[in-house]
Amino acid sequence: MEHLTKSQVIFLSVFLSFVTALAGSVVTTALLAKQSSQVSPIIQTVNRVIERVIPAPTPEPSVIKEDTTTPQEQPNAEDMIVSAIERNLKSFADVNVKDSDGNVSILRGVALTPTTLAVPAAVEDSPSVTVTYGGFSYSAKVSTATSTKDTPFAIVMVGDPLRSATSTASTTPPVPPIHLTPVIFTKSGSLKVGQALIVLGGENGGTADYGIISALIEKKVGEITFQRIKASIPFTVNDAGKLVISPVGDVMGIVANEEGGILAVPADEIQAMMK
C-alpha cells in the first residue's frame, strides 16, 4: 500500500466497495429464495379458503352450431311457365255478338281493367252485345271510338248482370257484379328478337304454345309508324285475341287479324288505346 499512488489507492477502494456490494446482494437473494419455500400457516389457510370459495375456471368446449335453415328451392323453367299461364287464365271473357240475322259470334275478349275488355275485331255497338264471364252474363257497350275497321281492337265496357227469362228473384240467387282480372303488360320498349314467349288462349281451361319472338316488324300507315310481333309459332285466324306473354306472365301483346297478316299488337299500343 505504501508504494501505491493516490489514484491507485482510490481505484482499489472503489473496487473493494463494488465486490462487497455484489457479495451482499448474492447472499440476500439466496436467503429470500430459501424463505419463499417456507409459507406461513396463516397464508396457507387463506389460500385454501380462497380455492374452495372461488373455484378455478374451467374452459368450455367450443360448440359449432349447424345451420338448420332449409335452403329455398329456385323454381325451374317449367314451373315458371305453368305459373305464368295460371296467372292469365282469368283475364279472358267471351263477348257474344248477335248480327241482324240472329247469328251469334263468340269473340275472345281480354281484360284491360276490371270492367273493360279488348276484342280483336270491329264490333258495332248494339243491345245484342253481351259478355259471359264466370258462368254469368252481363250487358255490354262497345266504345265507338275503337269499333271501326281501322283499329285492331274494339273496347268493350261491361255493364250490369243479366237474368234469364225464366229466372225469378225468389228462385235464382243474385248475379254478382263483374270483376275481371286485368292483365299486366310488359315495360315499354322491352321487346327483343329472340325473347321467349307463350301464346295463351282461354278456351277449355287454357291452351298454350311456346316459342320466341322471331321478328319485330315495322309498319307505316301515312305518317304513323307502328310495330308488330311475329312469333316462331305461325298465327292463324283462330288465334285472334290470344295473349302473347313472357315466361313470368307479363303480357307482351295480343294477337290480331289485320290487313297484311295475323300478328301480335305490342303492349305499348294497346295501353295507348286505353288512354
MARKOL-543283 format. One record per residue (C-alpha): x, y, z. Coordinates in Angstrom, 1 decimal, always signed. Example, Ala and Ser with C-alpha at 12.3 -4.5 7.8 and 13.67 -1.06 7.14 Angstrom:
MARKOL-543283
@x=+12.3; y=-4.5; z=+7.8
@x=+13.7; y=-1.1; z=+7.1
//
This chain:
MARKOL-543283
@x=+0.0; y=+0.0; z=+0.0
@x=+2.9; y=+2.3; z=+0.7
@x=+4.1; y=+2.1; z=-2.9
@x=+0.7; y=+2.9; z=-4.4
@x=-0.1; y=+6.3; z=-5.8
@x=-3.1; y=+8.3; z=-4.7
@x=-5.1; y=+7.4; z=-7.8
@x=-4.4; y=+3.7; z=-7.4
@x=-5.5; y=+3.8; z=-3.8
@x=-8.8; y=+5.4; z=-4.8
@x=-9.3; y=+2.9; z=-7.6
@x=-8.6; y=+0.0; z=-5.2
@x=-11.1; y=+1.4; z=-2.7
@x=-13.9; y=+1.6; z=-5.3
@x=-13.1; y=-1.9; z=-6.5
@x=-13.4; y=-3.3; z=-3.0
@x=-16.7; y=-1.5; z=-2.4
@x=-18.1; y=-3.0; z=-5.6
@x=-17.0; y=-6.5; z=-4.6
@x=-18.5; y=-6.1; z=-1.2
@x=-21.9; y=-4.9; z=-2.6
@x=-22.0; y=-7.7; z=-5.1
@x=-21.4; y=-10.3; z=-2.4
@x=-24.1; y=-8.8; z=-0.2
@x=-26.7; y=-9.0; z=-3.0
@x=-25.9; y=-12.6; z=-3.7
@x=-26.3; y=-13.6; z=+0.0
@x=-29.6; y=-11.6; z=+0.2
@x=-31.1; y=-13.3; z=-2.9
@x=-30.2; y=-16.7; z=-1.5
@x=-31.9; y=-16.0; z=+1.8
@x=-35.1; y=-14.7; z=+0.1
@x=-35.3; y=-17.8; z=-2.1
@x=-34.9; y=-20.1; z=+0.9
@x=-37.6; y=-18.2; z=+2.8
@x=-40.1; y=-18.2; z=-0.1
@x=-40.5; y=-22.0; z=+0.1
@x=-41.5; y=-21.8; z=+3.7
@x=-45.0; y=-20.2; z=+3.6
@x=-46.5; y=-19.4; z=+6.9
@x=-49.5; y=-21.5; z=+8.1
@x=-51.8; y=-18.4; z=+8.1
@x=-51.1; y=-17.8; z=+4.4
@x=-51.6; y=-21.5; z=+3.6
@x=-55.0; y=-21.4; z=+5.4
@x=-56.1; y=-18.3; z=+3.5
@x=-55.1; y=-19.8; z=+0.2
@x=-57.1; y=-23.0; z=+0.9
@x=-60.2; y=-20.9; z=+1.7
@x=-59.9; y=-18.9; z=-1.5
@x=-59.6; y=-22.1; z=-3.5
@x=-62.8; y=-23.5; z=-2.0
@x=-64.8; y=-20.3; z=-2.3
@x=-63.6; y=-19.3; z=-5.8
@x=-63.2; y=-22.4; z=-8.0
@x=-60.7; y=-22.3; z=-10.8
@x=-62.4; y=-21.5; z=-14.1
@x=-62.7; y=-24.5; z=-16.5
@x=-62.7; y=-23.6; z=-20.2
@x=-65.9; y=-24.7; z=-22.0
@x=-65.5; y=-26.7; z=-25.2
@x=-66.4; y=-24.6; z=-28.3
@x=-69.7; y=-25.7; z=-29.9
@x=-70.1; y=-25.2; z=-33.7
@x=-73.8; y=-24.6; z=-34.4
@x=-75.1; y=-26.3; z=-37.5
@x=-77.2; y=-24.2; z=-40.0
@x=-80.7; y=-25.7; z=-39.7
@x=-82.3; y=-23.4; z=-42.2
@x=-83.7; y=-25.1; z=-45.2
@x=-82.4; y=-23.6; z=-48.5
@x=-85.2; y=-22.4; z=-50.7
@x=-85.5; y=-24.2; z=-54.0
@x=-85.4; y=-22.0; z=-57.0
@x=-88.3; y=-22.5; z=-59.4
@x=-87.3; y=-24.2; z=-62.6
@x=-88.3; y=-23.1; z=-66.1
@x=-91.3; y=-25.4; z=-66.3
@x=-92.8; y=-24.2; z=-63.0
@x=-92.4; y=-20.6; z=-64.2
@x=-94.3; y=-21.3; z=-67.4
@x=-97.1; y=-23.1; z=-65.6
@x=-97.4; y=-20.2; z=-63.1
@x=-97.4; y=-17.6; z=-65.9
@x=-100.3; y=-19.4; z=-67.7
@x=-102.3; y=-19.8; z=-64.5
@x=-101.8; y=-16.1; z=-63.8
@x=-103.5; y=-15.0; z=-67.0
@x=-106.3; y=-17.6; z=-67.5
@x=-108.8; y=-15.4; z=-65.6
@x=-108.2; y=-12.5; z=-67.9
@x=-110.4; y=-14.0; z=-70.7
@x=-114.1; y=-13.5; z=-71.2
@x=-116.5; y=-14.4; z=-74.1
@x=-118.0; y=-11.5; z=-76.0
@x=-121.3; y=-12.6; z=-77.7
@x=-122.3; y=-10.5; z=-80.7
@x=-125.6; y=-11.2; z=-82.5
@x=-126.0; y=-9.9; z=-86.0
@x=-129.2; y=-8.8; z=-87.8
@x=-129.9; y=-12.4; z=-88.9
@x=-129.8; y=-13.7; z=-85.3
@x=-126.4; y=-15.4; z=-85.7
@x=-124.2; y=-15.2; z=-82.6
@x=-120.5; y=-14.8; z=-82.9
@x=-118.4; y=-15.5; z=-79.8
@x=-115.3; y=-13.4; z=-79.7
@x=-112.3; y=-13.7; z=-77.3
@x=-112.0; y=-10.7; z=-75.0
@x=-109.0; y=-9.8; z=-72.9
@x=-109.5; y=-7.9; z=-69.6
@x=-107.7; y=-4.5; z=-69.6
@x=-109.5; y=-3.3; z=-66.4
@x=-112.0; y=-4.9; z=-64.0
@x=-114.8; y=-3.8; z=-66.3
@x=-113.2; y=-3.3; z=-69.7
@x=-112.3; y=-5.8; z=-72.5
@x=-110.2; y=-5.6; z=-75.7
@x=-111.8; y=-7.6; z=-78.6
@x=-109.7; y=-8.2; z=-81.7
@x=-112.4; y=-7.3; z=-84.2
@x=-114.5; y=-4.5; z=-85.5
@x=-117.7; y=-4.8; z=-83.4
@x=-120.6; y=-2.5; z=-83.9
@x=-122.3; y=-1.3; z=-80.7
@x=-125.8; y=-2.8; z=-80.3
@x=-128.1; y=-4.1; z=-77.5
@x=-127.2; y=-7.7; z=-78.7
@x=-123.6; y=-7.5; z=-77.4
@x=-123.2; y=-9.3; z=-74.1
@x=-120.3; y=-10.7; z=-72.1
@x=-120.1; y=-14.1; z=-70.4
@x=-117.7; y=-14.5; z=-67.5
@x=-117.6; y=-17.0; z=-64.7
@x=-120.8; y=-18.6; z=-65.9
@x=-122.8; y=-15.4; z=-65.7
@x=-124.0; y=-13.0; z=-68.4
@x=-123.6; y=-9.2; z=-68.5
@x=-124.7; y=-6.4; z=-70.7
@x=-122.0; y=-4.6; z=-72.7
@x=-121.4; y=-1.5; z=-74.6
@x=-118.8; y=-1.0; z=-77.4
@x=-116.6; y=+2.1; z=-77.4
@x=-117.5; y=+3.7; z=-80.8
@x=-114.0; y=+5.3; z=-80.9
@x=-112.4; y=+1.9; z=-81.3
@x=-115.0; y=-0.2; z=-83.1
@x=-114.1; y=+0.6; z=-86.7
@x=-112.2; y=-1.4; z=-89.3
@x=-109.2; y=+0.9; z=-89.0
@x=-108.3; y=-0.3; z=-85.5
@x=-107.1; y=-3.8; z=-84.5
@x=-109.3; y=-3.9; z=-81.4
@x=-112.7; y=-2.9; z=-80.1
@x=-113.0; y=-1.8; z=-76.5
@x=-116.0; y=-3.4; z=-74.7
@x=-117.2; y=-1.9; z=-71.5
@x=-119.1; y=-4.4; z=-69.3
@x=-122.3; y=-3.4; z=-67.6
@x=-125.0; y=-4.9; z=-65.3
@x=-125.7; y=-8.6; z=-64.8
@x=-128.4; y=-10.1; z=-67.0
@x=-131.0; y=-12.6; z=-65.8
@x=-132.5; y=-15.3; z=-68.0
@x=-136.1; y=-15.1; z=-69.0
@x=-137.1; y=-18.0; z=-66.7
@x=-135.3; y=-16.8; z=-63.6
@x=-137.1; y=-15.1; z=-60.7
@x=-135.8; y=-13.3; z=-57.7
@x=-137.2; y=-16.0; z=-55.4
@x=-135.6; y=-19.0; z=-57.1
@x=-132.4; y=-17.5; z=-58.6
@x=-129.5; y=-16.1; z=-56.4
@x=-128.4; y=-12.6; z=-57.4
@x=-125.7; y=-12.4; z=-60.1
@x=-122.6; y=-10.7; z=-58.7
@x=-121.2; y=-7.6; z=-60.5
@x=-118.4; y=-8.4; z=-62.9
@x=-114.9; y=-8.1; z=-61.7
@x=-112.4; y=-9.1; z=-64.4
@x=-108.8; y=-9.9; z=-63.7
@x=-106.8; y=-7.3; z=-65.7
@x=-103.6; y=-8.4; z=-67.5
@x=-100.2; y=-6.9; z=-66.5
@x=-98.3; y=-5.5; z=-69.5
@x=-94.6; y=-5.6; z=-70.0
@x=-92.5; y=-2.5; z=-69.7
@x=-92.4; y=-0.1; z=-72.6
@x=-89.6; y=-0.9; z=-75.1
@x=-88.7; y=-4.2; z=-73.6
@x=-89.3; y=-6.4; z=-76.6
@x=-86.3; y=-8.0; z=-78.2
@x=-85.9; y=-10.6; z=-81.0
@x=-85.2; y=-14.0; z=-79.6
@x=-87.2; y=-13.4; z=-76.4
@x=-89.1; y=-16.5; z=-75.2
@x=-92.9; y=-16.2; z=-75.4
@x=-96.1; y=-18.2; z=-74.7
@x=-99.2; y=-17.9; z=-76.8
@x=-102.1; y=-18.4; z=-74.5
@x=-105.8; y=-18.9; z=-75.2
@x=-108.6; y=-19.2; z=-72.6
@x=-110.8; y=-21.9; z=-74.0
@x=-111.2; y=-25.4; z=-72.4
@x=-109.3; y=-24.3; z=-69.3
@x=-106.4; y=-22.8; z=-71.2
@x=-104.4; y=-23.6; z=-74.3
@x=-100.7; y=-22.7; z=-74.8
@x=-97.9; y=-22.8; z=-77.3
@x=-94.2; y=-21.9; z=-76.6
@x=-91.8; y=-20.1; z=-78.9
@x=-89.7; y=-17.0; z=-79.4
@x=-90.1; y=-13.5; z=-81.0
@x=-88.8; y=-14.2; z=-84.5
@x=-89.2; y=-10.6; z=-85.8
@x=-90.4; y=-7.2; z=-84.8
@x=-92.0; y=-5.8; z=-88.0
@x=-92.2; y=-2.1; z=-88.6
@x=-95.2; y=-0.9; z=-90.5
@x=-96.1; y=+2.6; z=-91.6
@x=-99.6; y=+3.9; z=-92.4
@x=-99.4; y=+7.5; z=-93.6
@x=-97.2; y=+9.3; z=-91.1
@x=-97.7; y=+6.8; z=-88.4
@x=-95.1; y=+4.0; z=-87.8
@x=-96.1; y=+1.1; z=-85.6
@x=-94.6; y=-2.3; z=-84.7
@x=-96.0; y=-5.8; z=-84.7
@x=-94.7; y=-9.0; z=-83.1
@x=-94.0; y=-12.0; z=-85.3
@x=-93.5; y=-15.3; z=-83.4
@x=-91.8; y=-18.5; z=-84.4
@x=-95.3; y=-20.1; z=-84.0
@x=-97.4; y=-19.3; z=-87.0
@x=-100.6; y=-17.4; z=-86.1
@x=-103.9; y=-18.4; z=-87.6
@x=-107.3; y=-16.7; z=-87.8
@x=-108.4; y=-18.7; z=-84.7
@x=-105.6; y=-17.2; z=-82.7
@x=-107.0; y=-13.7; z=-82.7
@x=-107.4; y=-12.4; z=-79.2
@x=-104.8; y=-14.8; z=-77.7
@x=-102.3; y=-13.4; z=-75.3
@x=-98.6; y=-13.3; z=-76.1
@x=-96.9; y=-13.5; z=-72.6
@x=-93.4; y=-13.7; z=-71.2
@x=-92.3; y=-16.7; z=-69.2
@x=-93.0; y=-14.7; z=-66.0
@x=-96.6; y=-13.9; z=-67.1
@x=-96.4; y=-10.3; z=-68.3
@x=-98.4; y=-9.6; z=-71.4
@x=-96.2; y=-8.7; z=-74.4
@x=-99.0; y=-8.3; z=-76.9
@x=-102.4; y=-9.6; z=-78.2
@x=-102.8; y=-11.4; z=-81.5
@x=-105.0; y=-9.5; z=-84.0
@x=-106.2; y=-10.2; z=-87.6
@x=-105.3; y=-7.2; z=-89.6
@x=-104.7; y=-6.4; z=-93.3
@x=-101.4; y=-7.8; z=-94.3
@x=-101.4; y=-10.7; z=-91.8
@x=-102.1; y=-12.0; z=-88.4
@x=-99.6; y=-10.6; z=-85.9
@x=-99.5; y=-9.6; z=-82.3
@x=-100.1; y=-6.0; z=-81.3
@x=-97.5; y=-4.9; z=-78.7
@x=-98.4; y=-3.9; z=-75.2
@x=-97.4; y=-0.2; z=-75.8
@x=-100.0; y=+0.3; z=-78.5
@x=-102.8; y=-1.5; z=-76.5
@x=-102.1; y=+0.7; z=-73.5
@x=-102.2; y=+3.8; z=-75.7
@x=-105.7; y=+2.8; z=-76.8
@x=-106.9; y=+2.8; z=-73.1
@x=-105.9; y=+6.5; z=-72.6
//
